[in-house]
Amino acid sequence: MDWGTLLATLSGGVIAISGTVLADRLRHRREGERTSEARRRAVYIEFITAAGVGHARLRQIAQSPEAEADPDAAARAALSDAGIQEVRERLFIDATTGIAGAGQAMFERLRVLQRVVGEGAGQTSPAFHDAYHPYLDAVWAYRVAVREELEGTSFGPAAFGWQEWDGTDRCAVCREAAAGA
């Protein structure tokens, strides 16, 4: 028996098996990364969608706060019905630190808006706008953070012809209040 041939055959087999195992591990890692990215993307979109549903309901309540028997209960129900609390928990689990922080800042601003609307502030009141515009700013900060993470690109308000993310430059109520001051 030729030991050189046997050793070469065994070495070749070990190399082939090692290559197969390594390729399989790399494939599983790539699939895991794609699955993780898809899960993050889905929760990022789900979070901003739930916030948007809650925000829309809060604006509706603020249009006619007197139409609600209990504006505070209606404002609390707006966020509860939107399901934002549940999605926020998933965001904390799946999101990167930067996105979780931006999402939490947005949520806190939405809660401030909820409290103001619950106190009976109308859509044209200074109290509503003092809460509304910081919320819009936080929404855009979240969007920009998500875009930077997922796409590696960003944009600013100028891309839309705006001066600021918070919308005060486009708000007739805020412009009128500033002109009267």
Secondary structure, DSSP 8 states (H G I E B T S, - for coil): --HHHHHHHHHHHHHHHHHHHHHHHHHHHHHHHHHHHHHHHHHHHHHHHHHHHHHHHHHHHHH-GGG-S-HHHHHHHHHHHHTHHHHHHHHHHHS-HHHHHHHHHHHHHHHHHHHHHHTT--TTSHHHHHHHHHHHHHHHHHHHHHHHHHHS----GGGGT-S-TTSGGG-HHHHHHHHH-
